[in-house]
């Protein structure tokens, strides 16, 4: 589902995709976890390879920081919002 990495972390900004993935996982009795990524998590993950593995193994990662979303939006010339 997540195909785009930002600063080495897979992030999904499409609320509909996130909702659909979670709902599908529940209906199929799947397992997984959601990580809410903000600038501190991003920094720690890039300094700690084990934490980076945990974060990128999530079912989905969402952006939980308007500053992070703003920076990524500026870098990618694309409007991004936190979920």
N, C-alpha and C positions, 0 to 999 in steps of 0.2 A: 504493500500500500504506500509506504513512505519511500519516495524515490529521490528526494532532494536533501542534500546535506548542507548545513550552514555551520561553519566553524567546527566541522567534524561531527556534528550531531544531526541525525535525521529529525526534521521538524515538519509538521503538517499544519497548514494555515487554513485549510478548507473545512469549515465547520460541518458541512454536509458529509464529507468523506469521513471525518472523525466519528460523527454520530452513526453513520452506516457501518463502519468497521466495528464499533463497540456493539451495536445491535446484532450484527451478524455473528460476532463471537459469542454473545450471550445465547442467541437462538440455536447455535450449533454446539452449545455447551463447551465452548472452548475456554482457554485460560489465557491470561495475560495481565499486563499492568500498563497504566498510563503515567507518563512522567510529565510534570509541569515544569517547563524549563524557563528560567530567568537568568540574568547575567551571572549570578553567583554559581548556579549549577553548571553553566556553560564553562566558566573559568575552572572550577574544580574538575570537571570532566576532562578538560584539556591538559590538566596537570597530573591527573591520576588515571592511568590506563585501565585499571580495574573498574573504576566508577564509570568511565566512558563505555566500557563493554556492557555494564548493567543498563545504562541509559539507552544505548542503541539496541538493546535486546527487547525494549518495551514494545508492546503492541502498537502504541502510537505515542509520540511526543508532541505536546502542544506548547505554544509560547504563552508564558504567563508574565510577560513584562512589556509594558507599552514602550519603554525605552529600547529594549531589544528589538521589538517589532519595527520601530521607527528606524533604527540603524540598519537592519536588514533590508527594509524597504528602500532606504536611500542607496545602499550599496548595489541593490538589484534593480533599481529604477522601476519599482513596482510597489503598489500600495499593499502593505501587509498589516494585519491587525491581530492582536492577541485573541485567543479564544477564551 
